[in-house]
């Protein structure tokens, strides 16, 4: 219990500070509009009345935390998961693209890392291009991918998954290269002393040593994959997914819906990272290691 309390207390403290600052900025940013509204209808509000009104505007510049929480509650608990207004429904659409892209990105990253570690020319020729690829903004790439694939009648899940793959393969590649090269030179020399083949050295030494690096990079990759899936929904004018909720909220100035969608995306990212962390702990324990 003491360990759990020590872990939760800092997180809850930071959360409380963020919420407090959020309320402060809600009042500051919404107050000018509210004063203008009061002036138009000839109403004079006290300071407390003005503060209360800034927190319950139907289309605020910055919605208050309780407005976002109510919206999330109404669009998750109070709606059927098959409803087009349910955040669970939209989250599932985005999640399917995220997981597909994450799986492909992880596989691609591992394959590239293995090639770089074992073929020196690949490191010199391929690695600079891999790094350069991440300097191109995803917002510039996503529309091009959607348009090109749409021209050959490839639509739906695949374009979004490919954009997620683009963002998720890089951290896995870098992490796995680091992990596969992490064994000490003494251990590699010992394998040569035992006359171990390249494959035996790879599976019995390099792969076990790379597992912690792999799962660490996968935590970054799964979050990046979710971002890719959401961004991929924006240029398509998607009718489902967290990206579509952001678009709809932007079109109709429904700022509360926008923030609710952002919260849903954040919760989804936290759950995905947690699942990867649990998988890492299970794998580490199965390999006889001691989880951190």
C-alpha positions in Angstrom: 0.0 0.0 0.0 2.8 2.4 0.8 4.4 1.8 -2.6 1.1 2.5 -4.4 0.6 5.6 -2.3 4.1 6.8 -3.2 3.4 6.3 -6.9 -0.1 7.8 -6.9 0.5 10.9 -4.7 2.8 12.7 -7.2 0.5 11.9 -10.1 -2.6 13.1 -8.2 -0.8 16.2 -7.1 0.2 17.2 -10.6 -3.4 16.4 -11.8 -4.8 18.7 -9.1 -2.5 21.5 -10.2 -3.5 21.0 -13.8 -7.2 21.1 -13.0 -6.8 24.2 -10.8 -4.9 26.0 -13.6 -7.5 24.8 -16.1 -10.3 26.5 -14.0 -8.3 29.7 -13.7 -7.7 29.9 -17.5 -11.4 29.0 -18.1 -12.4 32.1 -16.1 -9.8 34.4 -17.8 -10.5 33.3 -21.4 -14.4 33.2 -21.1 -14.8 36.3 -19.1 -14.6 38.9 -22.0 -17.3 37.1 -24.0 -19.5 36.9 -20.9 -19.1 40.6 -20.1 -20.0 41.4 -23.6 -23.1 39.2 -23.4 -24.1 40.8 -20.1 -23.7 44.3 -21.6 -25.9 43.4 -24.6 -28.8 42.3 -22.4 -28.2 45.0 -19.9 -27.3 42.8 -17.0 -24.7 43.7 -14.3 -23.2 40.6 -12.8 -21.2 40.4 -9.6 -17.7 38.8 -9.7 -19.0 35.5 -8.4 -21.9 35.5 -10.8 -19.5 36.3 -13.7 -17.2 33.4 -12.6 -20.2 31.0 -12.5 -21.4 32.1 -15.9 -17.9 31.6 -17.5 -18.0 27.9 -16.4 -21.4 27.1 -17.9 -21.3 28.7 -21.4 -22.8 26.5 -24.1 -19.9 27.2 -26.5 -17.1 28.5 -24.4 -13.7 29.5 -25.7 -12.2 27.1 -23.1 -14.7 24.7 -21.5 -14.4 24.0 -17.8 -13.2 20.6 -16.6 -16.6 19.7 -15.2 -18.2 20.5 -18.6 -15.8 18.1 -20.4 -16.3 15.5 -17.7 -20.1 15.7 -18.1 -19.8 15.4 -21.9 -17.5 12.4 -21.6 -19.9 10.7 -19.1 -23.0 11.4 -21.3 -21.3 10.1 -24.5 -19.9 6.9 -22.9 -22.0 5.7 -20.0 -25.4 7.1 -21.2 -25.1 6.1 -24.8 -25.1 2.7 -26.5 -21.7 1.7 -27.8 -23.2 1.4 -31.3 -24.4 5.0 -31.3 -22.7 7.3 -33.7 -22.5 9.9 -30.9 -20.8 7.4 -28.5 -17.2 8.1 -27.7 -16.7 4.4 -27.2 -17.9 3.7 -30.8 -15.5 6.4 -32.2 -12.7 5.2 -29.9 -13.1 1.7 -31.3 -12.9 2.9 -34.9 -9.7 4.7 -34.1 -8.3 1.9 -32.0 -8.7 -0.6 -34.9 -6.5 1.6 -37.1 -4.1 2.2 -34.2 -3.5 -1.5 -33.4 -3.2 -2.4 -37.1 -0.6 0.3 -37.7 1.2 -0.5 -34.4 1.5 -4.2 -35.3 2.9 -3.4 -38.7 5.2 -0.7 -37.4 6.6 -2.9 -34.7 7.2 -5.7 -37.2 8.8 -3.4 -39.7 10.9 -1.7 -37.0 12.2 -5.1 -35.8 13.1 -6.3 -39.3 14.9 -3.1 -40.1 16.8 -3.2 -36.8 17.9 -6.8 -37.4 19.1 -5.8 -40.8 21.0 -2.8 -39.6 22.8 -4.7 -36.8 23.9 -7.5 -39.1 24.6 -5.7 -42.3 26.9 -2.7 -41.8 26.1 -1.2 -45.2 22.4 -0.9 -44.2 23.3 1.3 -41.3 25.2 3.7 -43.5 22.7 3.7 -46.3 19.3 3.2 -44.6 19.6 4.8 -41.2 20.0 8.4 -42.4 16.9 8.0 -44.6 14.9 6.6 -41.6 15.9 9.5 -39.5 15.1 12.0 -42.3 11.7 10.5 -42.8 10.7 11.6 -39.3 11.5 15.2 -40.0 8.6 15.4 -42.5 5.4 16.6 -40.7 2.7 13.9 -40.6 0.1 16.5 -41.5 1.8 16.9 -44.8 2.2 13.2 -45.5 -1.3 12.0 -44.4 -3.3 13.7 -47.3 -0.8 12.5 -49.9 -1.1 8.9 -48.6 -4.9 9.1 -48.6 -5.1 10.6 -52.1 -2.6 8.2 -53.7 -4.2 5.1 -52.1 -7.6 6.4 -52.9 -6.7 6.7 -56.6 -6.1 2.9 -56.6 -9.3 2.2 -54.7 -7.6 1.5 -51.4 -9.6 3.2 -48.7 -10.9 2.6 -45.2 -8.6 1.0 -42.6 -5.5 0.4 -44.7 -4.5 4.1 -45.4 -5.0 5.0 -41.7 -3.0 2.0 -40.6 -0.2 2.9 -42.9 0.1 6.4 -41.5 0.2 4.9 -38.0 2.9 2.5 -39.2 4.9 5.5 -40.5 4.9 7.0 -37.0 5.4 3.9 -35.0 8.2 2.0 -36.8 10.8 4.6 -36.0 11.0 4.3 -32.2 10.9 0.5 -32.5 13.8 0.6 -35.0 15.9 2.8 -32.8 15.1 0.9 -29.7 15.8 -2.5 -31.2 19.1 -1.4 -32.7 20.2 -0.2 -29.3 18.9 -3.4 -27.7 20.5 -5.8 -30.1 23.8 -4.0 -29.7 23.6 -3.9 -25.9 25.4 -7.2 -25.0 28.9 -6.6 -23.7 31.8 -7.4 -25.9 32.9 -10.0 -23.3 29.6 -11.9 -23.8 30.0 -11.8 -27.5 33.5 -13.1 -27.2 32.2 -15.9 -24.9 29.7 -17.0 -27.6 32.5 -17.1 -30.1 34.5 -19.2 -27.7 31.6 -21.6 -27.6 31.7 -21.7 -31.4 28.1 -20.4 -31.4 26.6 -19.7 -34.8 25.3 -16.3 -35.9 21.8 -17.5 -35.3 22.5 -18.9 -31.9 24.2 -15.6 -30.8 21.2 -13.7 -32.1 18.5 -15.8 -30.4 20.3 -16.7 -27.1 22.1 -13.4 -26.5 21.0 -10.4 -28.6 17.3 -11.0 -28.5 17.0 -11.5 -24.7 19.2 -8.5 -24.1 17.0 -6.4 -26.5 13.6 -7.2 -24.8 13.7 -4.3 -22.3 14.6 -1.9 -25.1 11.9 -3.3 -27.3 9.1 -2.8 -24.8 10.3 0.7 -23.9 10.2 1.7 -27.6 6.8 0.0 -28.0 5.3 2.3 -25.4 6.4 5.3 -27.5 5.3 3.6 -30.7 1.8 2.7 -29.6 1.2 6.3 -28.5 2.6 7.6 -31.8 0.4 5.1 -33.7 -2.7 6.5 -32.0 -1.7 10.0 -33.1 -1.2 8.7 -36.6 -4.6 7.1 -36.7 -6.3 10.3 -35.4 -4.4 12.5 -37.9 -5.2 10.1 -40.7 -8.9 10.6 -40.1 -8.7 14.4 -40.5 -8.0 14.7 -44.3 -10.5 11.9 -45.2 -13.5 13.7 -43.7 -14.1 10.6 -41.7 -17.5 10.0 -40.2 -16.3 7.8 -37.4 -13.3 7.9 -35.1 -11.8 10.4 -32.6 -10.5 12.4 -35.5 -14.0 12.8 -36.9 -15.3 14.0 -33.5 -12.5 16.7 -33.6 -13.5 17.7 -37.1 -17.2 17.9 -36.3 -16.6 19.9 -33.2 -14.4 22.3 -35.2 -17.0 22.7 -37.9 -19.8 23.6 -35.5 -17.7 25.3 -32.9 -18.6 22.7 -30.3 -15.5 23.2 -28.1 -16.8 20.9 -25.4 -17.1 18.1 -27.9 -13.5 18.8 -29.1 -12.1 18.6 -25.5 -14.2 15.5 -24.8 -12.7 13.8 -27.8 -9.2 14.9 -26.7 -9.8 13.4 -23.3 -11.0 10.2 -24.9 -7.9 10.0 -27.0 -5.7 10.6 -23.9 -7.5 7.9 -22.0 -7.1 5.5 -24.9 -3.4 6.3 -25.2 -2.9 5.7 -21.4 -4.7 2.3 -21.7 -2.6 1.2 -24.6 0.7 2.2 -22.9 -0.5 0.4 -19.8 -1.2 -2.7 -21.8 2.3 -2.6 -23.3 3.7 -2.2 -19.8 1.8 -5.2 -18.5 3.0 -7.2 -21.4 6.6 -6.2 -20.7 6.2 -7.2 -17.0 4.8 -10.6 -18.0 7.5 -11.2 -20.6 10.2 -10.2 -18.2 8.9 -12.4 -15.4 8.5 -15.4 -17.9 12.2 -14.9 -18.9 13.3 -15.1 -15.3 14.0 -11.4 -14.9 12.9 -9.1 -12.2 10.5 -6.4 -13.3 11.4 -2.8 -12.4 
